[in-house]
Amino acid sequence: MRIAVTGSIATDQLMFYPGRFTDDFIADHFERVSVSFLVDRMEIRRGGVAANICYGMAALGLRPALVGAAGADFADYRSWLDRHGVDTASVHVFELFHTARFMCTTDAAQNQIASFYPGAMTQARTIELAPVAERLGGLDWVVISPNDPEAMQRHTAECRNRGYRFVADPSQQVANMDGAELRELVTGAALLFCNAYEKALLERKTGWTDAEVLHRVGVRVTTLGAHGAVVESPDAPPIRVPAVPPHELVDPTGVGDAFRAGFLSGMCWGLGWERCAQLGSLLATYALETVGTQEYEVKPEHFIDRFAAAFGPAAAAEVAPRLGVTDPDSGGPAGGRQR
């Protein structure tokens, strides 16, 4: 399966505040906020939505093509992705820019305050998909994940013009795009990803109802945090998949990207939507249990054990061959095992 994942490539600066943000917000003074939080820990990690998705897919044994823009500081990051199975040959390096940077502070209640500096990502609008397709011998899927807004529009238009099936994943950029841009981005997508808040915001900005959005895409996947995810299509009842309980809550950064990586991997394997969502649910929990968006490791046997504990032996038996597990041990919970 030839899949190109377009979107952001970034360095993550992750900070951790031991208190709660809400304890220092005053309801009647939101018109003028000036507050500083003393963090007790900071981590510098690799990130960016497209890079995170590719890392997760590669962790499951696939080889997605990462398509995006990075700066002159990308050499070490490229080496990391190459070593972990990601095809980086279609990452364009712009020497006059710094790779995008994501700065995020997480409090004790898992609330987050974040900023994003685009840097080289602004140049993603110059990237064409046709050379990627030529290099790979065609494209079966193109993922349009958060990126420079003009790049997202360009990639979407090229997918329509060239007949590439595409996945619309506007995510964080829903807040930065107007209704016309979002309507253009979503219409005709074979698959649409949103979380619950982004779904509501997209409907408000486009002026479309829930049903109208659904009838403009093939399948819509809405993540619901601790409540799991729901997969909807116009001609079938909704499929609801629970979240996999984490062994410990460490850092929510990148959880949505990991869900998408798991879901897209199942899709590339030709699995049904329920299995795809289950794969996304478990991989999201892996990300939740680690600091950094590309620090978890998938050990196939342990992954299948945990998958069986969450979703049953029949589901695990269907997924196991895709991970090279020929005799899955699905007789008991994997909660006490290392991943």
C-alpha positions as CSV (number, residue, x, y, z in Angstrom):
1,M,0.0,0.0,0.0
2,R,1.5,3.3,-1.1
3,I,0.5,6.0,1.3
4,A,1.9,9.6,1.6
5,V,1.3,11.5,4.8
6,T,1.5,15.3,4.3
7,G,1.7,17.7,7.2
8,S,3.8,19.3,9.9
9,I,7.3,18.3,10.9
10,A,8.4,19.9,14.1
11,T,10.5,19.9,17.2
12,D,8.4,19.7,20.4
13,Q,9.3,21.6,23.5
14,L,7.3,19.9,26.3
15,M,7.0,21.4,29.7
16,F,5.1,20.1,32.8
17,Y,3.4,22.3,35.4
18,P,2.7,20.5,38.7
19,G,-0.5,22.5,39.5
20,R,-3.7,23.2,37.6
21,F,-4.0,26.1,35.1
22,T,-7.6,26.6,36.2
23,D,-6.6,27.5,39.7
24,D,-5.0,30.7,38.5
25,F,-7.7,31.8,36.0
26,I,-10.3,34.3,37.3
27,A,-13.6,34.0,35.4
28,D,-14.4,37.8,35.4
29,H,-11.0,38.8,34.0
30,F,-10.5,36.8,30.8
31,E,-10.5,40.0,28.7
32,R,-7.0,40.6,30.0
33,V,-4.9,37.6,31.0
34,S,-1.3,37.8,32.1
35,V,-0.1,34.8,34.1
36,S,3.1,32.8,34.3
37,F,3.4,29.1,35.3
38,L,6.5,27.8,36.9
39,V,7.2,24.5,35.3
40,D,9.3,21.8,37.0
41,R,10.4,19.8,33.9
42,M,11.1,20.4,30.2
43,E,11.7,17.8,27.4
44,I,12.8,18.5,23.9
45,R,11.4,15.9,21.6
46,R,10.7,15.2,17.9
47,G,7.2,15.9,16.7
48,G,4.9,17.3,14.0
49,V,1.6,15.7,13.1
50,A,2.7,14.1,9.9
51,A,6.0,12.9,11.3
52,N,4.2,11.4,14.4
53,I,1.7,9.6,12.2
54,C,4.5,8.2,10.0
55,Y,6.4,7.1,13.1
56,G,3.4,5.2,14.5
57,M,2.7,3.5,11.2
58,A,6.3,2.5,10.9
59,A,6.2,1.1,14.4
60,L,3.5,-1.2,13.2
61,G,5.7,-2.4,10.3
62,L,4.5,-0.2,7.4
63,R,6.6,2.3,5.4
64,P,4.7,5.5,4.9
65,A,6.2,8.4,2.9
66,L,6.5,11.6,4.9
67,V,5.8,14.7,2.7
68,G,6.5,18.1,4.2
69,A,8.9,21.0,4.8
70,A,11.8,21.1,7.3
71,G,14.6,23.5,8.0
72,A,18.4,23.3,7.9
73,D,18.4,21.6,11.3
74,F,16.6,18.5,10.0
75,A,19.6,16.2,9.5
76,D,19.4,14.4,12.9
77,Y,15.7,14.2,12.8
78,R,15.8,12.7,9.3
79,S,18.3,10.1,10.5
80,W,15.9,9.1,13.4
81,L,12.9,8.7,11.1
82,D,14.9,6.7,8.6
83,R,16.2,4.4,11.3
84,H,12.6,3.8,12.5
85,G,11.3,2.8,9.0
86,V,9.8,6.1,7.7
87,D,10.4,7.1,4.0
88,T,11.8,10.6,4.2
89,A,12.9,11.0,0.6
90,S,10.0,13.5,0.0
91,V,10.8,15.8,2.8
92,H,11.9,19.1,1.4
93,V,14.6,21.0,3.3
94,F,14.6,24.8,3.2
95,E,18.0,26.0,4.3
96,L,16.9,29.5,5.2
97,F,14.3,28.3,7.8
98,H,14.2,26.5,11.1
99,T,12.1,23.4,11.4
100,A,8.7,24.2,13.0
101,R,8.5,24.3,16.8
102,F,5.7,23.2,19.0
103,M,5.8,24.6,22.6
104,C,3.4,23.0,25.0
105,T,2.8,23.1,28.8
106,T,0.7,20.3,30.4
107,D,-0.7,20.7,33.9
108,A,-1.5,18.0,36.5
109,A,-5.0,17.6,35.1
110,Q,-3.7,16.9,31.6
111,N,-4.8,20.4,30.4
112,Q,-2.5,22.0,27.8
113,I,-1.5,25.4,26.7
114,A,0.5,25.5,23.5
115,S,2.0,27.6,20.8
116,F,3.2,26.7,17.3
117,Y,5.9,28.5,15.3
118,P,5.6,27.3,11.7
119,G,9.1,28.1,10.4
120,A,9.9,26.0,7.3
121,M,6.4,24.7,7.3
122,T,5.2,27.9,5.5
123,Q,7.1,26.6,2.4
124,A,5.1,23.3,2.2
125,R,2.8,25.2,-0.1
126,T,5.5,24.8,-2.8
127,I,5.5,20.9,-2.7
128,E,3.8,18.9,-5.4
129,L,2.5,15.4,-4.9
130,A,3.0,14.2,-8.5
131,P,6.8,13.6,-8.0
132,V,6.0,11.6,-4.9
133,A,3.6,9.4,-6.8
134,E,6.2,9.0,-9.6
135,R,8.9,8.0,-7.2
136,L,6.6,5.4,-5.4
137,G,5.0,4.1,-8.6
138,G,1.6,5.6,-7.7
139,L,-0.3,6.7,-4.6
140,D,-3.1,4.7,-3.1
141,W,-3.8,7.2,-0.3
142,V,-2.8,10.7,0.6
143,V,-3.3,12.0,4.1
144,I,-3.8,15.8,4.4
145,S,-2.9,16.5,8.0
146,P,-2.4,19.9,9.7
147,N,0.2,21.9,7.8
148,D,0.5,25.3,6.2
149,P,-3.1,26.1,5.3
150,E,-2.2,26.9,1.7
151,A,-0.3,23.6,1.4
152,M,-3.4,21.7,2.7
153,Q,-5.5,23.4,0.0
154,R,-3.0,22.7,-2.7
155,H,-2.6,19.0,-1.8
156,T,-6.3,18.6,-1.6
157,A,-6.8,20.1,-5.0
158,E,-4.1,18.0,-6.5
159,C,-5.6,14.8,-5.1
160,R,-8.9,15.7,-6.7
161,N,-7.3,16.6,-10.0
162,R,-5.1,13.5,-10.2
163,G,-7.6,11.0,-8.7
164,Y,-5.7,10.2,-5.5
165,R,-7.9,9.0,-2.6
166,F,-7.3,11.4,0.3
167,V,-7.9,11.6,4.0
168,A,-8.9,15.0,5.4
169,D,-7.4,15.6,8.9
170,P,-7.7,19.3,9.5
171,S,-7.3,18.9,13.3
172,Q,-5.7,21.9,14.9
173,Q,-6.0,24.0,11.7
174,V,-9.8,24.0,12.0
175,A,-9.4,27.0,14.3
176,N,-7.2,28.8,11.7
177,M,-9.3,28.2,8.5
178,D,-12.6,29.9,7.5
179,G,-15.7,28.1,6.4
180,A,-15.0,28.2,2.7
181,E,-11.5,26.7,3.2
182,L,-12.9,23.9,5.4
183,R,-15.7,23.1,2.9
184,E,-13.0,22.8,0.2
185,L,-10.8,20.7,2.4
186,V,-13.5,18.2,3.5
187,T,-15.6,17.7,0.4
188,G,-14.9,14.4,-1.4
189,A,-12.5,13.0,1.3
190,A,-12.7,9.3,1.6
191,L,-12.0,9.6,5.3
192,L,-12.4,12.6,7.7
193,F,-10.6,12.7,11.1
194,C,-11.7,15.1,13.9
195,N,-11.9,15.1,17.7
196,A,-15.3,16.1,19.3
197,Y,-14.4,19.8,19.6
198,E,-13.0,20.1,16.1
199,K,-16.1,18.3,14.8
200,A,-18.4,20.9,16.4
201,L,-16.2,23.8,15.3
202,L,-16.0,22.5,11.7
203,E,-19.8,22.3,11.6
204,R,-20.2,25.8,12.9
205,K,-17.7,27.3,10.5
206,T,-18.9,25.4,7.4
207,G,-22.6,26.0,8.2
208,W,-23.2,22.3,7.6
209,T,-25.1,20.0,10.0
210,D,-23.7,16.8,11.3
211,A,-25.5,14.8,8.6
212,E,-24.4,17.2,5.8
213,V,-20.8,16.8,6.7
214,L,-21.1,13.0,6.9
215,H,-22.7,12.9,3.4
216,R,-19.8,14.8,1.9
217,V,-17.2,12.2,3.0
218,G,-16.9,8.5,2.8
219,V,-16.3,7.8,6.4
220,R,-15.9,10.1,9.5
221,V,-13.9,9.2,12.5
222,T,-14.4,11.2,15.7
223,T,-12.1,10.7,18.6
224,L,-13.7,11.2,22.0
225,G,-10.7,11.2,24.4
226,A,-11.2,8.8,27.3
227,H,-14.5,7.8,25.8
228,G,-12.9,6.2,22.8
229,A,-13.9,6.9,19.2
230,V,-16.8,6.6,16.8
231,V,-16.7,5.6,13.1
232,E,-19.6,6.8,11.0
233,S,-20.6,6.4,7.4
234,P,-23.8,7.4,5.6
235,D,-25.1,3.9,4.9
236,A,-24.1,2.0,8.1
237,P,-24.8,2.2,11.9
238,P,-22.0,3.9,13.9
239,I,-19.2,1.8,15.2
240,R,-18.1,2.7,18.8
241,V,-14.7,1.6,20.1
242,P,-13.6,2.3,23.7
243,A,-10.3,3.7,24.8
244,V,-7.7,1.3,26.1
245,P,-7.0,2.1,29.7
246,P,-3.4,3.2,30.2
247,H,-1.1,1.7,32.8
248,E,-0.2,5.3,33.8
249,L,-1.1,8.7,32.5
250,V,2.2,10.4,31.4
251,D,1.7,12.9,28.6
252,P,-1.3,13.4,26.2
253,T,0.8,15.1,23.5
254,G,0.6,13.2,20.2
255,V,-2.2,10.8,21.4
256,G,-4.4,11.8,18.5
257,D,-1.6,11.3,16.0
258,A,-0.9,7.8,17.3
259,F,-4.6,7.0,17.0
260,R,-4.5,8.1,13.4
261,A,-1.4,6.0,12.8
262,G,-3.1,2.9,14.1
263,F,-6.3,3.5,12.2
264,L,-4.5,4.2,8.9
265,S,-2.3,1.1,9.4
266,G,-5.4,-1.1,9.7
267,M,-6.8,0.6,6.7
268,C,-3.7,-0.2,4.7
269,W,-3.9,-3.8,5.8
270,G,-7.5,-4.0,4.5
271,L,-9.1,-4.5,7.9
272,G,-12.6,-3.4,8.8
273,W,-13.3,-0.1,10.4
274,E,-13.8,-1.5,13.8
275,R,-10.4,-3.2,13.8
276,C,-8.9,0.0,12.4
277,A,-10.3,2.0,15.3
278,Q,-9.2,-0.6,17.8
279,L,-5.7,-0.4,16.5
280,G,-5.8,3.4,16.8
281,S,-7.2,3.1,20.3
282,L,-4.3,0.9,21.6
283,L,-1.6,2.8,19.8
284,A,-3.0,6.1,21.3
285,T,-2.6,4.6,24.7
286,Y,1.0,3.7,24.0
287,A,1.6,7.4,23.3
288,L,-0.3,8.4,26.4
289,E,2.1,6.3,28.5
290,T,5.3,8.0,27.3
291,V,6.8,11.5,27.2
292,G,7.3,12.5,23.6
293,T,5.3,11.6,20.6
294,Q,7.8,9.2,19.1
295,E,9.2,7.5,22.1
296,Y,7.0,4.4,22.4
297,E,8.0,1.0,21.0
298,V,5.7,-1.6,19.6
299,K,6.8,-5.2,20.4
300,P,4.4,-7.3,18.3
301,E,3.8,-10.2,20.7
302,H,3.2,-7.8,23.6
303,F,1.0,-5.5,21.5
304,I,-1.2,-8.5,20.5
305,D,-1.5,-9.6,24.1
306,R,-2.7,-6.2,25.1
307,F,-5.0,-6.0,22.0
308,A,-6.6,-9.3,23.0
309,A,-7.1,-8.2,26.6
310,A,-8.8,-5.0,25.4
311,F,-10.8,-6.3,22.4
312,G,-11.0,-10.1,22.7
313,P,-9.1,-13.0,21.2
314,A,-11.0,-13.0,17.9
315,A,-10.0,-9.4,17.2
316,A,-6.4,-10.1,18.1
317,A,-6.3,-13.2,15.9
318,E,-7.3,-11.0,12.9
319,V,-4.6,-8.4,13.6
320,A,-1.8,-10.7,14.7
321,P,-0.6,-11.9,11.2
322,R,-0.2,-8.3,10.1
323,L,2.4,-7.9,12.8
324,G,4.1,-11.2,12.1
325,V,2.7,-12.9,15.1
326,T,1.8,-16.4,13.9
327,D,0.6,-17.9,17.2
328,P,-0.9,-15.1,19.3
329,D,-1.2,-15.8,23.0
330,S,-4.6,-14.3,23.7
331,G,-5.4,-16.4,26.8
332,G,-4.9,-13.7,29.4
333,P,-4.5,-10.0,30.1
334,A,-1.2,-8.3,29.1
335,G,-1.4,-5.7,31.9
336,G,1.6,-7.1,33.8
337,R,3.8,-7.3,30.8
338,Q,6.3,-4.8,29.4
339,R,5.4,-3.4,26.0
